[in-house]
């Protein structure tokens, strides 16, 4: 009986199936390093948004809803002024 070889999938194909691209993983890690010493989320959110992350990306990183994130972002910007 001959074995069938599995075709290797590219990273883009894995991402289409719900996986995460390596570049996205690196970006998330760098974002988390950016805010690792900041305790309050209201202070973390504006930094991550200024670094170029979208609302949904930051919400996923911090484990909060998009609505909560928008409120935290507003409070963080208000606090800086």
Beta strands, then each sheet from edge to edge (+ up, - down):
end
